[in-house]
Amino acid sequence: MTASPGLQAEDRPDFERALHQALRTAEIREALGRSGSSGGTDIQRLRSQALVESEAIATAAAPEYAAYLRQRAAAATAASAAPGPSAPAASAVRAAPFTTAGGRGLLPALAVLTPALAGASAAAFLLLGGLLRLSGSQRETADALLTAGLTSATIAAVTLAAGMVCLIVTAVRHRSSPPDRQPRPHRRPHAHPHPHPHPHPHPPSGSHPPYAWRRDDAAVATARDAWLRALLHRGILPFLRDRLKMSHTLSRTSQKSEKGST
C-alpha cells in the first residue's frame, strides 16, 4: 500500500485559502457564537491550529490530491515535450531587434553629442588660452590652446550644420513617402465567413501543442477543484468542528468546577 503524498509547498496557499473559506462559513460562525467565542482571537487560534495540523488534515483528501498531482505532472511533461523553434532561429529573432535598434540609435546620439562636446572643448580652450595670453606668460601654450579652441569651434559648427541637414532631409523623406498599405484580399459580397459546416476544424499537426495545453490545463483545473472540495468537506470542516466541540466541552467543565468550588 503506497503512502499518501504530503502537502507540497506550492499547494499550501490553496490550503490556506480553503481554511479561510471554512472559517467564514455560517456553520463555524454559529458554532463560535454559541460557545461565546466569536471574536477574532478565537478565529485566529483555530486558524493556527489548522495550519499546524495541515499535513494530518490533508490526508483526508489524499486520493484527490494524488490525482491532482498526477494531472499536473502530466501537463508539465506535455509542455516540456512540445516542439518549439530551434535555438539558433530563436536567438536570431531575439538579436535582430536589438541590432537594428542599436544601429538606428547610434547616429542620432553622435549627431547630438559631437557638437556639444566640441563646443564645450572650444569654450574651455579659448578661455584658458585667453587667460594665459592676458597674463603674458607661456605664450606658446596660450597660442596652442587658442588654436585648439578655434579648431573645436569649427568642428562644432560643421557637425551642427550636418546634423541639421540630416534632420531636414529625414523630415522631408518621411513626409514624401506614402504609408504602407497592405492589399486586402478580395471577398465576394455575399460569401459566408465560414464556408465549412464546422467553424473550428481539427488543427494541423504543427498547431497541435497549444490545443493539447488547453486540454491539459482544463484537466488540471478539474482535478484541483475536486481536491479542494474534498479538502474542505472531509478535512478542514471536520477538524474545526472537533476543535470547537473540544473547546466547548472544556469551557463547560471549567464552569462546573468553578461552581462546585464556590
C-alpha positions as CSV (number, residue, x, y, z in Angstrom):
1,M,0.0,0.0,0.0
2,T,1.5,3.3,-1.1
3,A,1.7,6.2,1.3
4,S,-0.4,9.3,0.7
5,P,1.5,12.2,-0.8
6,G,2.5,15.0,1.6
7,L,1.3,18.5,1.0
8,Q,3.7,20.3,-1.3
9,A,4.9,23.8,-0.5
10,E,3.4,25.3,-3.7
11,D,0.0,24.0,-2.6
12,R,0.0,25.5,0.8
13,P,-1.6,28.8,-0.4
14,D,-4.5,26.7,-1.7
15,F,-4.8,25.0,1.7
16,E,-4.8,28.4,3.4
17,R,-7.5,29.8,1.1
18,A,-9.7,26.7,1.8
19,L,-9.1,27.2,5.5
20,H,-10.1,30.9,5.2
21,Q,-13.3,29.8,3.4
22,A,-14.1,27.3,6.0
23,L,-13.7,29.8,8.9
24,R,-16.1,32.1,7.1
25,T,-18.9,29.5,6.7
26,A,-22.2,30.1,8.6
27,E,-21.7,26.8,10.5
28,I,-18.4,27.7,12.0
29,R,-19.6,31.3,12.8
30,E,-22.7,30.0,14.5
31,A,-20.7,27.4,16.5
32,L,-18.3,30.2,17.6
33,G,-21.3,32.3,18.6
34,R,-22.9,29.5,20.7
35,S,-19.7,29.0,22.6
36,G,-19.4,32.7,23.2
37,S,-16.1,33.0,21.4
38,S,-16.8,34.6,18.1
39,G,-14.0,37.2,18.4
40,G,-11.0,37.5,16.1
41,T,-8.7,35.9,18.7
42,D,-10.6,32.6,18.7
43,I,-10.7,32.5,14.9
44,Q,-7.0,33.2,14.7
45,R,-6.5,30.4,17.3
46,L,-8.4,27.9,15.1
47,R,-6.5,29.0,12.1
48,S,-3.2,28.5,13.8
49,Q,-4.2,25.0,15.0
50,A,-5.3,24.0,11.5
51,L,-2.1,25.3,9.9
52,V,-0.1,23.2,12.5
53,E,-2.1,20.1,11.6
54,S,-2.2,20.8,7.9
55,E,-0.5,17.5,7.0
56,A,-2.9,15.5,9.0
57,I,-5.9,17.4,7.6
58,A,-4.7,16.9,4.0
59,T,-4.6,13.2,4.4
60,A,-8.4,13.2,4.4
61,A,-8.3,14.2,0.7
62,A,-5.3,12.1,-0.2
63,P,-6.8,10.3,-3.2
64,E,-8.0,13.6,-4.8
65,Y,-4.6,15.2,-4.1
66,A,-2.7,12.3,-5.7
67,A,-4.9,12.6,-8.8
68,Y,-4.3,16.3,-8.9
69,L,-0.5,15.8,-8.7
70,R,-0.6,13.2,-11.5
71,Q,-2.6,15.6,-13.8
72,R,-0.2,18.4,-13.0
73,A,2.9,16.3,-13.7
74,A,1.4,15.1,-17.0
75,A,0.6,18.7,-18.1
76,A,4.2,19.7,-17.2
77,T,5.6,16.8,-19.2
78,A,3.5,17.6,-22.2
79,A,4.5,21.3,-22.1
80,S,8.2,20.4,-21.9
81,A,8.0,17.8,-24.7
82,A,6.2,20.2,-27.1
83,P,8.3,21.2,-30.1
84,G,9.4,24.8,-30.3
85,P,11.6,27.0,-32.5
86,S,15.2,26.0,-32.8
87,A,17.7,27.7,-30.6
88,P,19.6,29.5,-33.5
89,A,16.4,30.8,-35.0
90,A,15.1,32.0,-31.7
91,S,18.4,33.7,-30.9
92,A,18.4,35.3,-34.3
93,V,14.9,36.6,-33.8
94,R,15.7,38.0,-30.4
95,A,19.0,39.5,-31.5
96,A,17.7,41.2,-34.7
97,P,15.6,44.0,-32.9
98,F,18.5,44.9,-30.6
99,T,20.9,45.1,-33.5
100,T,18.6,47.3,-35.6
101,A,17.7,49.5,-32.6
102,G,21.4,49.9,-31.8
103,G,22.3,50.9,-35.3
104,R,19.4,53.4,-35.5
105,G,20.1,54.9,-32.1
106,L,23.9,55.4,-32.6
107,L,23.8,58.1,-35.3
108,P,21.3,60.4,-33.6
109,A,23.3,60.1,-30.4
110,L,26.5,61.1,-32.2
111,A,24.7,63.9,-34.0
112,V,23.7,65.4,-30.6
113,L,26.9,64.6,-28.6
114,T,29.6,65.7,-31.1
115,P,28.6,69.4,-31.5
116,A,28.0,69.6,-27.7
117,L,31.4,68.1,-26.8
118,A,33.2,70.1,-29.5
119,G,31.5,73.3,-28.3
120,A,32.4,72.7,-24.7
121,S,36.0,71.9,-25.6
122,A,36.3,75.1,-27.7
123,A,35.0,77.2,-24.9
124,A,37.4,75.7,-22.4
125,F,40.4,76.0,-24.8
126,L,39.6,79.6,-25.7
127,L,39.1,80.6,-22.1
128,L,42.4,79.1,-20.9
129,G,44.3,80.4,-23.9
130,G,42.9,83.9,-23.4
131,L,43.7,83.9,-19.7
132,L,47.3,82.8,-20.4
133,R,47.8,85.5,-23.1
134,L,46.4,88.2,-20.9
135,S,48.8,87.1,-18.1
136,G,51.7,87.4,-20.6
137,S,53.2,84.0,-19.5
138,Q,53.6,80.8,-21.6
139,R,52.6,82.5,-24.9
140,E,53.3,79.3,-26.8
141,T,50.9,77.3,-24.7
142,A,48.3,80.1,-25.0
143,D,48.7,80.1,-28.8
144,A,48.3,76.3,-28.9
145,L,45.2,76.5,-26.7
146,L,43.7,79.2,-28.8
147,T,44.3,77.2,-32.0
148,A,42.8,74.1,-30.4
149,G,39.8,76.2,-29.4
150,L,39.3,77.5,-32.9
151,T,39.6,74.0,-34.3
152,S,37.0,72.7,-31.8
153,A,34.7,75.6,-32.6
154,T,35.0,74.8,-36.3
155,I,34.2,71.1,-35.7
156,A,31.2,72.0,-33.6
157,A,29.8,74.3,-36.3
158,V,30.4,71.8,-39.1
159,T,28.8,68.9,-37.1
160,L,25.9,71.1,-36.0
161,A,25.2,72.1,-39.6
162,A,25.5,68.5,-40.8
163,G,23.1,67.3,-38.1
164,M,20.6,70.0,-39.0
165,V,20.8,69.0,-42.7
166,C,20.3,65.3,-41.8
167,L,17.2,66.2,-39.7
168,I,15.7,68.3,-42.6
169,V,16.4,65.5,-45.1
170,T,14.8,62.9,-42.8
171,A,11.7,65.0,-42.2
172,V,11.3,65.6,-45.9
173,R,11.7,62.0,-46.7
174,H,9.1,60.9,-44.1
175,R,6.6,63.5,-45.5
176,S,7.1,62.4,-49.1
177,S,6.9,58.6,-48.5
178,P,3.4,57.3,-48.6
179,P,2.3,54.9,-45.8
180,D,2.5,51.2,-46.5
181,R,-0.8,49.7,-47.2
182,Q,-1.4,46.0,-47.3
183,P,-3.7,44.9,-50.1
184,R,-6.9,43.4,-48.7
185,P,-8.0,40.1,-50.0
186,H,-10.9,40.2,-52.4
187,R,-14.1,38.9,-50.9
188,R,-17.3,38.1,-52.6
189,P,-20.1,40.4,-51.2
190,H,-22.3,37.5,-50.0
191,A,-19.7,34.9,-49.1
192,H,-20.1,33.3,-45.7
193,P,-17.1,33.7,-43.5
194,H,-17.1,30.0,-42.6
195,P,-17.9,28.0,-45.7
196,H,-17.3,24.7,-43.9
197,P,-20.0,23.3,-41.7
198,H,-17.6,23.1,-38.7
199,P,-16.2,26.6,-37.9
200,H,-13.3,25.1,-35.9
201,P,-11.8,22.3,-37.8
202,H,-9.2,20.0,-36.4
203,P,-5.8,21.8,-36.1
204,P,-2.9,20.7,-38.3
205,S,0.0,18.8,-36.9
206,G,2.1,22.0,-36.5
207,S,-0.5,23.6,-34.2
208,H,-1.2,20.6,-32.0
209,P,0.7,21.6,-28.9
210,P,-1.5,24.7,-28.0
211,Y,-4.7,22.6,-28.2
212,A,-3.0,19.9,-26.0
213,W,-2.0,22.5,-23.4
214,R,-5.6,23.7,-23.3
215,R,-6.9,20.2,-22.6
216,D,-4.2,19.6,-20.0
217,D,-5.0,22.9,-18.3
218,A,-8.7,22.0,-18.1
219,A,-7.9,18.6,-16.6
220,V,-5.5,20.1,-14.0
221,A,-8.1,22.7,-13.0
222,T,-10.8,20.0,-12.7
223,A,-8.5,17.8,-10.5
224,R,-7.6,20.9,-8.4
225,D,-11.3,21.8,-7.8
226,A,-12.0,18.2,-6.8
227,W,-9.1,18.1,-4.3
228,L,-10.1,21.5,-2.8
229,R,-13.8,20.3,-2.3
230,A,-12.6,17.1,-0.7
231,L,-10.1,19.0,1.5
232,L,-12.8,21.4,2.6
233,H,-15.6,19.0,3.4
234,R,-13.6,15.9,4.6
235,G,-10.6,17.6,6.1
236,I,-10.9,21.2,7.3
237,L,-14.5,21.4,8.4
238,P,-14.4,18.2,10.4
239,F,-11.2,19.4,12.1
240,L,-12.8,22.7,13.0
241,R,-15.9,21.0,14.3
242,D,-13.8,18.8,16.6
243,R,-11.8,21.6,17.9
244,L,-14.9,23.7,18.6
245,K,-16.6,20.8,20.3
246,M,-13.5,20.2,22.4
247,S,-13.2,23.8,23.3
248,H,-16.9,23.9,24.3
249,T,-16.5,20.8,26.5
250,L,-13.5,22.2,28.2
251,S,-15.3,25.5,28.9
252,R,-18.3,23.7,30.4
253,T,-16.1,21.5,32.5
254,S,-14.2,24.6,33.9
255,Q,-17.5,26.3,34.6
256,K,-18.8,23.3,36.5
257,S,-15.6,23.1,38.5
258,E,-15.8,26.8,39.4
259,K,-19.4,26.4,40.6
260,G,-18.5,23.4,42.7
261,S,-15.7,25.3,44.3
262,T,-17.9,28.2,45.2
